[in-house]
Amino acid sequence: MHKYERIIYWSDADQKFLVEVPELSGCMADGATAAEALENVEVVISEWIETAKELGREIPEAKGKLMYA
């Protein structure tokens, strides 16, 4: 499991759970259930990192929780 922060929420427009990874620009996934969306985002994070490496782009270091309430 990657250590990047994930934000998960329900989308009425998509009728699915969405998961965003704020530290990886444009990295997100969806799923019919919250658990499925979280599983899917692990694959997407791996693919995001692999693509960034292939393109010679910087891969942000995971910082954990980005905001405090």
Secondary structure, DSSP 8 states (H G I E B T S, - for coil): ---S--EEEEETTTTEEEEE-TTSTT-EEEESSHHHHHHHHHHHHHHHHHHHHHHT-------S-----
